Amino acid sequence: MGKRGPQNPFGEWTVYEGADGYFHGRIYMGVKADGSEDRRHVMYRDRDRAVREMRRLEKLRDAGQVAKAGKVPTVAQWMRTWLDTIAPRTAQQSTVDEIYRPKVERWIIPRLGQHKLDRLLPEHVDDFYTWLPQQGLSSKSVLLIHQILSRALKMAVRRQVVARNVASSTYVEAPTHRDGEIEPLSQTDARRILDLAHVLPNGARWSVALALGLRQGEALGMRWGCIDLQAGTLRVFQVKRTRYQHGCEDAHECGAEWHRAACAMPCKRHKKRCPTPCRPDCRFHAQHCPKRLGGEWEFKVPKGGKARTLSIPAPLIRELKAHWRKQRKLREVAGEAWTDMDLCFPNSLGMPLEPHDDWADWKWLCKAAGVRDARLHDARHTAATLLLEQGVDIRVVQEILGHSTLAVTKRYTKYRELHQAGALSLVT
């Protein structure tokens, strides 16, 4: 063993030059879960760097910010662990698969994934946030990526995988984003849509959307058993499909036909942005597996964690009664092929309507009615705006929409006055 280097006065860490030409640092960090001593070891070519690392570890230990002993994962490894095993417990699986995962695979991992989790520095995160807008991402997308990264690192700190969250406000300023002005439909445009909606099998679904402002999953999850047409009340739940899972032995090979490769640059196929390419060990696309599991429809409480009861205006009650009679005739035509799930707005065989088909109906209505190409969520904004401008108390509107905070509902108070009363009269 080579010559001993500097050490602290209590002998809890030391640096020495080994026979291999490296400077080795060893430090006592505490006690492991099994009762044995937790001693850490580092090695560098430069003595000063080894000393600095010892002093850094000493400060973390004294501050009670010691990460668990063992090999520290890379950012890529931890982000995928968080997506696969942690995030689905608190977020909807569709949110994880359709929002979190594309952001992680497309932006976070390619730029930060190679760093060890304990070697990720605030400077790396700052550079990352500066780089993202240069790739054409909006301020809203940059903020969402920051929230995903910070949430994953926060969980890493809780589980003592790493000592600090370098994406927290302590180290990095969060990217700024200001929500754009929401543009609800005018009452005239809403009237045009409703006048045309009766030609669709589930035309009353759009009366519900524009009168009560239900989210898509809540509207598609409406059941006759949750509606009291005599009392004029509706108990709101939502319908969601459970996640598909591979039932085969080799998930990667099973989905080979569906793996997405990175588009050549410049890509001329996609108008906005190329789809996220699959990673080399992709095990997704379970919906195409011939032995797939899952995919069942489930009724759940809405976003926010609790069901809510709404009052149904009299014109909408009449609309729902007419829709029930219309649906009864469709059931007779379908015969034994009909699956009775008690849904108000099912497909032609009684099963829940696929969200994409529901979205397509809305887009068709907007185009056929000569209305601007509005988002499906704009129907919810329209309902909220009309209720507020009709004079309904904002806290009542918050309860109707199921917003978690009043601050979200207040965004709807900024819009122009429509000078037309009777928002709920749209459904007459």
Salt bridges, closest charged atoms under 4 A:
GLU12 OE1 - ARG61 NH2 3.01
ASP20 OD2 - HIS24 NE2 3.07
GLU37 OE1 - ARG39 NE 2.88
ASP38 OD2 - ARG40 NH2 2.76
GLU53 OE2 - ARG56 NH2 2.84
GLU53 OE1 - ARG119 NH1 3.51
GLU58 OE2 - ARG61 NH2 3.80
ASP62 OD1 - ARG61 NE 3.26
ASP84 OD1 - ARG101 NH2 3.10
ASP97 OD1 - ARG101 NE 3.71
ASP97 OD2 - ARG243 NE 3.67
GLU105 OE1 - ARG80 NH2 2.99
GLU105 OE2 - ARG279 NH1 3.25
ASP179 OD1 - HIS177 NE2 3.10
ASP179 OD2 - ARG411 NH1 3.98
ASP189 OD1 - ARG192 NH1 3.62
ASP195 OD1 - ARG191 NE 3.15
GLU218 OE2 - ARG215 NH1 2.68
GLU218 OE1 - ARG308 NH2 2.93
ASP281 OD1 - ARG279 NE 2.77
GLU298 OE1 - LYS300 NZ 3.78
ASP340 OD2 - ARG331 NH2 3.48
GLU354 OE2 - ARG241 NH2 2.36
ASP358 OD1 - ARG205 NE 2.81
ASP373 OD1 - LYS363 NZ 2.85
ASP378 OD2 - ARG372 NH1 3.55
ASP378 OD1 - ARG375 NH2 2.99
ASP378 OD1 - HIS381 ND1 3.45
GLU417 OE1 - HIS419 ND1 3.72
